[in-house]
Amino acid sequence: MYNTAMQAPKNLFTPLSNETVYTLYALSEKSLMTAIVFSVLTTTALYAELGSGILLWGLCVVLLTLFRFGVALGFKYHEARYTLKTWYVLFVVLALLTGLAFSTLGFLLIGGLNHYYQLFILAALLGLTAGASISLSSDFRVAIVYISMIVLPLTFSLALEEHPLHIIVPMMLILFYFSQIIMILKSYAQEEKILSLMQTNKDLLADNRQFIADMVHQIRTPLTVIMANTSLIEMKSDAKVQNNIKQINASIFMLNNAYEDLSYLISHESISYPLMEIDFSQHLQERIHFFKEMLDETQHTIHQEIEAGMRLHMNDTELERLIDNNISNALKHSLKQSDIYISLYTEEQKRVLRFASKGKAIKEPFKIFEKNYTENPSAKRSLGLGLHMVKNICDKNHITYHIERDNDYNIFVYTFTI
């Protein structure tokens, strides 16, 4: 990734930033093709008046532009061949040579032509200058030098011509010249401001992620202590408060599950989750057993049909997040006292995991896995993050997934390739 930090330029041959080099070459690919077309059309239009002279000019410009295009492709596909500063110097030198070649239209070839052809050259060079102001605007120094090489000689040449507008036209060209410079400088200032805001946003995002990470680690210890002590209280408490303790356990369980989700979300991009050989069948049974406290509270019954001895090559934490989120969703969004069916079986050389729960039909089954999407926006128990995390895990591990609807049951199906 290139560095976007702005640097204090020492001279024209020192890039403002690494990003400037990338931007200049990226924009030049399209503008160079336009320059070639411009050269061919200009040569064709002026051939009747200038003959072999304009043919030589056109040939030189086209060859120079094709060489620049080859350099741009070299930067795109073989960047490591030179340093970024060398690429930048090469770009500036070739760009200024191109500007010099085009400027010859305005101070060498325009003299002696009739007013019609002079107007043609004027319009052509102004259009070329306007395009250059955009394609070179990421480095205001190169852009200003480039348009100066074209506009100033043209202005001087037209001022020396004897025609009724020999004063007005140069004055208008000077106005055009300064307006282009102002536009270039404003564009550069705006780009610098955007880069500064982007860096500020990156810093804020990094601080926010670090804050969440710190909070997650701070929650882990007291949560573990609470879970351990609640178990001890449950063993020693009177039967009359057992129901209250079960409710507390269920709430602690939900908090712990949310903690595990959050822990994975903030770490999966920076921490490696290596693949390992897992007893899929046993792992699924353990996760179902883990939800026992929640089952007592929600009065659901889980029916499991798990093919024994099934193994899987996957990270255990990611498999746990996939299973836990589906069981948790089934408990939260299915009808009270309803049955939940979990099955694991082999079908056509693939392992299939299904979660079926009775509840309202999902309105947007294609959106349910999107980030922050929830079927009930007013619900306080859903942030729309769990299934999006499941989607990312599936995509990473090449697991296909879909949702079915059968006899009032929502069925989440995950297919693992062997």
Summary of the structure (lengths in Angstrom):
residues: 418
radius of gyration: 34.7
end to end distance: 36.1
largest distance: 111.6
contacts: 1201
relative contact order: 0.06
helix: 66%
strand: 11%
